[in-house]
Amino acid sequence: MSRPLSRITLQDVAREAGVSLATADRVLNGRAGVRGQTVERVQAAVARLGYRPNLAAARLARGETWRLCFVLPAGSNVFMRQLAQQVGLTAEWLKGQNAYIDLVRVDVFAPEELARTLERLAGRYDGVAVVALDHPRVRAAIDDLVGAGVAVVTLVSDVPNSQRAHYVGIDNIAAGRTAATLLGRFAGGRSGSVGLVVGTAALRDHAERQFGFSQVITGEFPGLKVVALGESFDEEERARQVAQRLVSEVPDLVGLYNVGAGNRGIATALEASGRAKELVFIGHDLTDDTRRALLRGVMDAVINQDAGHQSRSAARVLLAHCAGEPLMEEQERIRIDIFIRDNLP
């Protein structure tokens, strides 16, 4: 009787092929010095037994240790706090892979500070995941890290013209288009202005969401026009002030779309105006604040990206690049979730 596939080991492969364990290991790792006929015997044994190498065990056997660094925004952004918590949980899992994570918090809205932080990581880490500002100084810092042999992935917000290895995050243009479709449909045929609350256009995820949103509003809802009265920099009080200005200065306001963080501040402004149930409010990221706003009827829909999936995906991608292992692209695709009051988890 053949043993379960999960218990097939490299020793079984070596025995089946009639070679030593060291020879089987050389074949599976593509190292030179093995005769062609022997390579074919080992490969045939792998196919017959259905052997799947345990990559983590192989790394441990080789004594490989990887040090990774996650660079996340400092400040009050609730989603980024969730992401930091998930990075902590991911770090515990990575210990079993002989890999370790350090977490650094920095003001990502300050390109010089972010670039200096990245520059200091060269020679200290094998891989870096960063929520990055798309700025020439930051792009240069990423490219210098890559040039120094460090694997870099961008997280949540991309820097596509850099030499980063991978982007881990949702399609932000699609997210903005989704927000526009939701707002336009919730508006129920009304005409008027739509308030846009932007964290900063310097973050590519914010710029892409704004682009996608405006594209759909302009093309598919001709009775609506987009109005923006300032940046929130993802701060609750600034977001409250922008929303308050929109409500008081735009008499035909139909709804608001918040591109970034600060949803609690916007909800506060809407409730204070007495128009919370009248105005459509779409935002991002399921947090305690947005959950309460949905339940109270202040928010109509939340577009979510799973912080845990993003943290684990960034770690897997970095580990694969460091160890020269293949990626499972489908596993690393971050999906867009839509939550309303009636489907809250």
TITI-120464 format. One record per atom (N, C-alpha, C): residue in three letters; x, y, z. Coordinates in pm, whole numbers, plus 50000, padded with zeros to 5 digits. Atoms other than C-alpha are relative to their C-alpha. Layout:
! residues N
ALAXYZ...
! end
This chain:
! residues 345
MET500864987950000MET500005000050000MET500885012450000SER499204987850004SER501375034049910SER499635009050115ARG500254991149888ARG501755059150194ARG499365012949951PRO500654987550040PRO499765091950195PRO501015009849941LEU499104990750067LEU501215119149972LEU500675009450098SER499454990349906SER501725142150269SER501204994550075ARG498905006049924ARG504215117150417ARG501164995949910ILE498905003250090ILE506355112150107ILE501175009450030THR498824992049968THR509885123750188THR501054998649890LEU498915000850096LEU513055129849993LEU500714986650011GLN499415013349983GLN514395097250141GLN499244989649917ASP500795009250081ASP511505078949974ASP500355001249852VAL499634997450139VAL512405095149642VAL501354993649969ALA498665005750021ALA516065085149679ALA499944984949994ARG500125014549998ARG515095049349765ARG499344994949872GLU500715003950122GLU512655047149473GLU500905001049876ALA499134997950117ALA515275060449229ALA501294992050010GLY498785007749982GLY518085038849373GLY501245008650005VAL498864990849986VAL520325068749454VAL500145004050145SER499804995249864SER521755084449765SER499115012250027LEU500794988249962LEU519875111349957LEU500645012749948ALA499284988150047ALA522565136549863ALA499795002049849THR500214999050145THR522135128549491THR498595004849968ALA501384995750020ALA518355132049509ALA499855014950030ASP500064985949963ASP518815165549682ASP500625008849892ARG499344992350104ARG521225177449411ARG499095001349877VAL500884999750117VAL518745168349136VAL498855009750024LEU501184991749974LEU515775185349302LEU500355014750012ASN499594986049988ASN517775217049363ASN500755004949877GLY499444995850127GLY519115217949007GLY501495002350002ARG498544998149994ARG522785215149104ARG500714990649902ALA499255007550100ALA525375202748860ALA500694987950062GLY499195011249952GLY527465170848882GLY499264986950007VAL500775012450000VAL524745144548831VAL499774995749855ARG500175005050136ARG524585122348521ARG498555001149955GLY501344998150055GLY521635127048288GLY499064988550031GLN500865011449971GLN520335091448337GLN499545000050145THR500364999549857THR520395096248713THR498955010750024VAL501004989249988VAL518515129248685VAL498644994949956GLU501285005250050GLU515835111648479GLU499384990150098ARG500535009749902ARG515515083448738ARG499395007250120VAL500524992649884VAL515075108449021VAL498715007249964GLN501214993050043GLN512535128948825GLN498834990449982ALA501045010050016ALA510605097448739ALA499474995550136ALA500425004049865ALA510555087249107ALA499135010850063VAL500804988949949VAL509255121849201VAL498594999549942ALA501305000550066ALA506435118348947ALA499174988250051ARG500735011949955ARG505515082849057ARG499475001650142LEU500384998949859LEU505425091449427LEU499155012450029GLY500734987649974GLY503825125749387GLY500675008550106TYR499254992649896TYR506575141049600TYR499895015149979ARG500004985550001ARG506215177849687ARG500985004750107PRO498994996249902PRO509245193649853PRO499445009550105ASN500344991049890ASN508785210450190ASN501025011349999LEU499044989250019LEU510385243950110LEU500495005750132ALA499604994749869ALA510365255850471ALA501034990950066ALA499065009549941ALA512095224050588ALA501355000749929ALA498754999050076ALA514635227450308ALA500805012350043ARG499304987949956ARG515425263150415ARG500654997850136LEU499465002649866LEU515865251950774LEU501214990749993ALA498895009650013ALA518085222950667ALA501255006949949ARG498844992750054ARG520305247050474ARG500495010950095GLY499604989849904GLY520485270050775GLY499785014249953GLU500274986750052GLU519035299450583GLU499125007850097THR500784990949916THR517775328450791THR499795013049926TRP500324987950072TRP515995358650645TRP499485010650094ARG500474988849919ARG515475392550802ARG499225009549910LEU500894991550078LEU512555413250673LEU499625012350082CYS500434987749934CYS511435448650752CYS498745005249932PHE501224993750049PHE507935463250715PHE500015014750040VAL499994985649975VAL507845501250682VAL498575005149979LEU501404995950003LEU504365514350769LEU499865014550045PRO500194986049961PRO502925549350816PRO499825001850150ALA500294995849864ALA503045565851156ALA498685007849997GLY501214991949996GLY499945584451274GLY498794992350045SER501245005149942SER496315577551358SER499174991749904ASN500755007650100ASN495255558551043ASN499624986350058VAL500495012149933VAL493065530551183VAL500364987549919PHE499665011650081PHE493625507050889PHE501484996550015MET498575002849987MET497395510850922MET500314994050137ARG499835006649871ARG497095501751290ARG499594985349990GLN500405013950023GLN495205470551183GLN501114992549926LEU498945006450077LEU497935463050931LEU501214997050087ALA498875002249909ALA500625467151197ALA499744988150093GLN500355011449916GLN498775442551422GLN500144987049923GLN499885011950083GLN498595417751136GLN501454996649969VAL498575002550021VAL502315421951069VAL500584992850122GLY499565006949880GLY502885411651431GLY499624985450000LEU500445013950009LEU500835380051379LEU500784992549891THR499225006250109THR502655373051051THR501424996950047ALA498645002249949ALA505975376451232ALA500084987050080GLU500015012449923GLU504985347951464GLU500014987949908TRP500015011050096TRP504185325551166TRP501364998549932LEU498745000450074LEU507445334850992LEU501144993750079LYS498935006049920LYS509555322951282LYS500184985249965GLY499915014050041GLY508715287551172GLY500644998249864GLN499345000350130GLN510135296350831GLN501455004750010ASN498664994849976ASN513395308150988ASN500165014149942ALA499994986250048ALA512495343950893ALA499445008950109TYR500354991049889TYR512055374251117TYR499665013849946ILE500484987050045ILE510255407551082ILE500285010650105ASP499974987849920ASP511065441751223ASP498985009749940LEU501004990350044LEU508415469151205LEU500515014050026VAL499584986049989VAL509325505651140VAL498825008849962ARG501064990550030ARG506815534351151ARG500645013349962VAL499414987650049VAL507525566350956VAL498895008349935ASP500954991150066ASP505655596450817ASP500164998349849VAL499855002750143VAL505075584150460VAL499595012049915PHE500354987950075PHE503675618250362PHE501215009349984ALA498784992150009ALA507215632250405ALA501044992249919PRO499145008450086PRO509245618850109PRO501454999450045GLU498595000049958GLU512645629350244GLU500204990850120GLU499895008649880GLU512025612250578GLU499844985449962LEU500205013950042LEU510705580650412LEU501214994949925ALA498825004150078ALA513645579650170ALA501194997350092ARG498885002249906ARG516175583550454ARG499824987150078THR500285012449928THR514485555350643THR500344987949915LEU499705011250089LEU514725532350342LEU501494998549976GLU498565000450025GLU518345541550280GLU500754993450116ARG499335005849883ARG519255530550633ARG499814984950009LEU500305014249990LEU517895495450571LEU500974991349920ALA499075007750083ALA520525484950314ALA501064993350087GLY499015007549924GLY522825457950450GLY499484994250130ARG500575005049875ARG520535451050745ARG498914989849978TYR501145008750027TYR517675432450577TYR500124993349863ASP500055007150129ASP517105407050302ASP498795004449918GLY501194995850070GLY513645420350217GLY499295011250074VAL500704988449942VAL511585452050274VAL498635001249934ALA501344996750048ALA507835458250242ALA499715014250047VAL500164985949964VAL506915495150234VAL498725005649943VAL501104991750047VAL503785516450214VAL500645013149955ALA499094989850051ALA505415541749987ALA499295011349927LEU500404988350078LEU504875576449850LEU500664998949861ASP499445000450135ASP505315577549471ASP500685013449972HIS499234987650006HIS508035604049475HIS501414996649949PRO498695003350055PRO511395605949289PRO501024995950105ARG499035003349894ARG513395605249613ARG499734986050056VAL500365013249947VAL511495574749737VAL500294989349896ARG499685009650105ARG511795557149400ARG501494997149996ALA498555001950001ALA515565562749410ALA500454991450118ALA499645007849881ALA515765548649763ALA499644985349982ILE500395013950028ILE513845517349656ILE500984993749902ASP499085005450100ASP516095512949353ASP501374997250060ASP498715002349934ASP519195516549570ASP499974987450087LEU500135012349920LEU517895489349804LEU500104987749910VAL499975011350094VAL517295466249508VAL501414998049947GLY498625000950048GLY520755474349376GLY500944994050103ALA499185005749892ALA522165464149715ALA499624985650032GLY500375014149981GLY520505430049684GLY498834997650093VAL501155001349911VAL517425436849897VAL498744998549916ALA501305001650067ALA514055423649775ALA499035010350058VAL500924989649955VAL511465451749792VAL498624997549939VAL501384999950050VAL507685449749767VAL499325012550053THR500844988949955THR505315479249782THR498694994450054LEU501145005149926LEU502345474750013LEU498935010750008VAL501174991249997VAL498885491149982VAL500075010749891SER499834989450100SER500245519749766SER501274997249920ASP498925004750086ASP502495512449469ASP500925011349955VAL499054991150068VAL505585528749315VAL500424992549874PRO499795009250113PRO505365511748973PRO501245002849917ASN498834996950080ASN508275530048809ASN501314997150072SER498795004249928SER510705517549072SER500344985749960GLN499585013750029GLN512555484349058GLN499484990150103ARG500595009349901ARG510395469049332ARG499614986949931ALA500245013150058ALA509775432049283ALA498524997049982HIS501415003850000HIS506025431149348HIS499195010750071TYR500944991349928TYR503025452049451TYR498954991350067VAL500995007549922VAL500785437949725VAL498885009650039GLY501124991249969GLY497415455249729GLY498904998549898ILE501135000650092ILE494085460049559ILE500275008549876ASP500004991450118ASP493535475149215ASP499265012750040ASN500614988049945ASN492925510649334ASN499165007849900ILE500884993850099ILE491525523849006ILE498644993050001ALA501245007649993ALA488945495949020ALA499235003350128ALA500654996449874ALA488255504949384ALA499295013549989GLY500634987050019GLY487575541249290GLY498794999249909ARG501145001950089ARG485315530549004ARG498844993350074THR501045006849920THR483445507549242THR499305009950091ALA500594989949912ALA482935536349486ALA499065009149924ALA500844991250081ALA481535558149208ALA498704993249961THR501215007450037THR479105531349092THR499064998850119LEU500845001149880LEU477885525849448LEU499355013450033LEU500544987049964LEU477475562949518LEU498935004449900GLY500954995950101GLY475765569749188GLY498694992650011ARG501235007849989ARG473285541649239ARG499255003250129PHE500654996249874PHE472625550349605PHE499345013849989ALA500574986650017ALA471945586149491ALA498624999649935GLY501345002150050GLY468885572749311GLY499535009949895GLY500394991050108GLY468925595749012GLY500035014750035ARG499904985849963ARG469415628149206ARG501155006749924SER498934992050060SER471505655649047SER500615009050106GLY499344991149905GLY474055676749229GLY501484997250007SER498555001349982SER477595676649365SER500344988150088VAL499455010949920VAL479645648149505VAL501305004850061GLY498794995549931GLY482235657349767GLY501064989350002LEU498875009250001LEU485645641149735LEU500965004150111VAL499064997649890VAL487775638550050VAL501254991749971VAL498765006650040VAL491375630349950VAL501025001150113GLY498924999349903GLY494155620850191GLY501125008549943THR499044992350077THR496815632549947THR500174993449864ALA499805005350134ALA497255628749574ALA501424994649981ALA498625004850010ALA500945621349642ALA500114985050025LEU500045014449985LEU500015586149751LEU499304994249878ARG500545004950127ARG499435565949438ARG498654993250017ASP501295006549982ASP496575545649585ASP498885010450007HIS501014989449993HIS494715578149664HIS499775006149861ALA500134994050134ALA495425592749318ALA499254990649906GLU500665009550089GLU494305560849143GLU498524998550035ARG501415000849961ARG491095558549346ARG499255012449951GLN500634987650046GLN490335594949268GLN499774999649848PHE500125000950145PHE490965588848897PHE498844990849961GLY501055009450032GLY488715558148885GLY498635005250035PHE501274994349955PHE485975575749080PHE499505010749903SER500394989150089SER485955606748861SER499654994849862GLN500255005950132GLN486055585448547GLN498574994849989VAL501345005850005VAL482825567348634VAL498925010550024ILE501004989549975ILE480975597348778ILE499785008249874THR500104991750120THR481735617848467THR499364992549884GLY500455007650115GLY481005590148220GLY498624993950014GLU501225007749984GLU478005572948375GLU498915007150082PHE500994992849920PHE476275597948604PHE500095014949967PRO499834986150046PRO476045630748409PRO499315010350089GLY500654990649909GLY473785646148674GLY500825003250122LEU499144997949884LEU476595644748929LEU501315006549958LYS498694993950024LYS479755665848946LYS500844998950125VAL499075002249889VAL482825660449164VAL500555013350050VAL499464988049936VAL483905687549412VAL500994995750108ALA498995002849897ALA487085686249622ALA500435013150065LEU499694987549929LEU487825712249892LEU501224999050092GLY498795000549917GLY491075700550049GLY500444985850029GLU499425013049964GLU493315671950164GLU499904997850150SER500125003449858SER492885653750495SER501294994750058PHE498765006749957PHE496345637350510PHE499704988450096ASP500445011749924ASP494435607850662ASP499865002950149GLU500194996349861GLU493885626950988GLU498525002650027GLU501434999149970GLU490475625351159GLU499505014550003GLU500474986249986GLU490225662551244GLU500015007349867ARG499964993750132ARG491315673950899ARG498874994849912ALA501095005750078ALA488825649950741ALA498665005850045ARG501244993949949ARG486085663850967ARG499825014149946GLN500074986350048GLN486925699250863GLN499665000749851VAL500305000350144VAL486895690650490VAL498534996649978ALA501405003950014ALA483535673250526ALA499065011250044GLN500824988949951GLN482135702350727GLN499915011149896ARG499994989950106ARG483175726650452ARG499124995849882LEU500815004850110LEU481575704950186LEU498515001650030VAL501424999249963VAL478275703550374VAL499525014550004SER500434986149982SER478215740950447SER500155008549874GLU499714991550115GLU479615754450118GLU499474994849867VAL500505005850125VAL478095730949858VAL498514996950020PRO501445001549969PRO474295735549871PRO499334988249932ASP500645011150070ASP473505708249617ASP500714986750024LEU499235012049968LEU475675681849787LEU499094987850009VAL500775012550002VAL474365646649722VAL500684989250083GLY499295010349927GLY477075625449877GLY501485003050009LEU498564998549981LEU480725621249978LEU500694986649977TYR499125011650012TYR483485597049889TYR501325003450066ASN498724998249932ASN486455594450124ASN501014990149942VAL499015008150069VAL489475581749933VAL500924992750097GLY499055005849906GLY491625574750240GLY499404997550137ALA500445002149863ALA491335573850619ALA499275012550050GLY500694988649942GLY489535597450857GLY498494998949998ASN501455001950012ASN486055582450828ASN499255004250126ARG500694995949877ARG485215588951193ARG499765015050001GLY500164985550005GLY485825626151143GLY498905004249905ILE501054996750097ILE483585626950837ILE498634996550056ALA501285003949940ALA480825607951016ALA499575010050106THR500304989949898THR481045633051302THR499435012749936ALA500464987950068ALA480635662351060ALA498604998049941LEU501305002550060LEU477675646350883LEU498904999450105GLU501025000849894GLU475845638451205GLU499745013750060ALA500184986549944ALA476465673551336ALA499185008849907SER500754991950097SER474955687851016SER498534996649996GLY501385004650007GLY471735668351059GLY499634993949866ARG500285005050135ARG472075655250701ARG500594986149975ALA499325012850015ALA473695621650770ALA499184989849923LYS500855009950067LYS470725601150650LYS499665004149857GLU500344994850133GLU470205623350345GLU501144998349900LEU498835000450088LEU473765622550205LEU500554985849990VAL499355012950022VAL475365591650052VAL501475001250041PHE498614999649952PHE478705583650218PHE500654986449974ILE499225012050035ILE481145558050072ILE501445002150047GLY498614999049956GLY484555551050225GLY500724986749991HIS499155011850009HIS487325525650262HIS500304994150138ASP499445007849890ASP488375498650511ASP499034997950115LEU500905003849892LEU486225480050758LEU500755000650133THR499414998049868THR487235492351105THR498875001350101ASP501034997849899ASP485405497351434ASP499205012749967ASP500674987350032ASP484625533051321ASP499044998349883THR500885001350117THR483235523850978THR498884990050028ARG501065009449962ARG481315494451125ARG498875007450073ARG501024992449927ARG479545517851368ARG499255009549907ALA500644990750092ALA478885542951090ALA499024992949908LEU500935007950081LEU477315515850874LEU498764996450081LEU501125004249916LEU475145503551160LEU499085011750033ARG500814988249968ARG473965539151239ARG499365006049875GLY500544994650124GLY473155545650873GLY500695012649953VAL499244988250043VAL475765573350841VAL500794996749873MET499335004750120MET477815553550589MET499084990549926ASP500825008950081ASP476205534950302ASP500764987549956ALA499215011550042ALA479045512150192ALA501475002450032VAL498564999649973VAL482665504050277VAL500694990549902ILE499165008150089ILE485225491650025ILE501204995550081ASN499025005349906ASN487585468850212ASN501134992549930GLN498865008350039GLN491035453750165GLN500474992950126ASP499715008149881ASP491975425650402ASP501445002250047ALA498674996849948ALA494895436850620ALA500824987450027GLY499285012449973GLY495775401450724GLY500534993549873HIS499575005750128HIS495905389050366HIS501185007849944GLN498924991850054GLN498105418350265GLN501314997650075SER498805002349920SER500535412750552SER500624986549968ARG499495013550029ARG500835375350489ARG500534999049857SER499575000550140SER501085380350113SER501355006849983ALA498714993050010ALA503905405950146ALA501124991450056ALA498975008649940ALA505785382050374ALA500314988149911ARG499775011550089ARG505295352450138ARG500795004149876VAL499324995350122VAL506385372849836VAL501475002950030LEU498614997049964LEU509515385650012LEU500784987250024LEU499315012549969LEU510385350950138LEU500314992449871ALA499775006950127ALA509975336249789ALA501145006549921HIS498934993150072HIS512205362949634HIS501354997850067CYS498735002149929CYS514845359049904CYS500554986049976ALA499575014050009ALA514935321049872ALA500034994949857GLY500015004450138GLY514555319949494GLY498964989449971GLU501085009850015GLU511285300549519GLU498865005949916PRO501084994950086PRO508235303149289PRO498885006550079LEU501174993449941LEU505265325749362LEU498734993249952MET501335004150041MET501645314449357MET499195012849978GLU500594987050031GLU500225345049181GLU498555001050045GLU501414999749963GLU496595335849244GLU499825002150150GLN500064998749854GLN497225333149618GLN500305014250045GLU499574986649958GLU498755367949628GLU499135011249943ARG500894989750053ARG495915386049450ARG499085005150112ILE500804994149892ILE494255410049699ILE498675004649941ARG501314997150057ARG490535412249634ARG499385012450065ILE500804988949950ILE488155441549679ILE498724994450061ASP501245004049932ASP485395434949935ASP499105012250014ILE500984989349979ILE482215455749962ILE499104996150116PHE500875002649886PHE480365458050292PHE498945010950011ILE501084991049961ILE476995473650367ILE499524995350137ARG500465003349865ARG475075472350694ARG499544985450009ASP500665013049995ASP473405439450600ASP500934988149980ASN499105011550017ASN476495418050528ASN501275001550083LEU498834998449915LEU478865428750807LEU500404986650062PRO499565012649941PRO480995399450925PRO499975000650153
! end
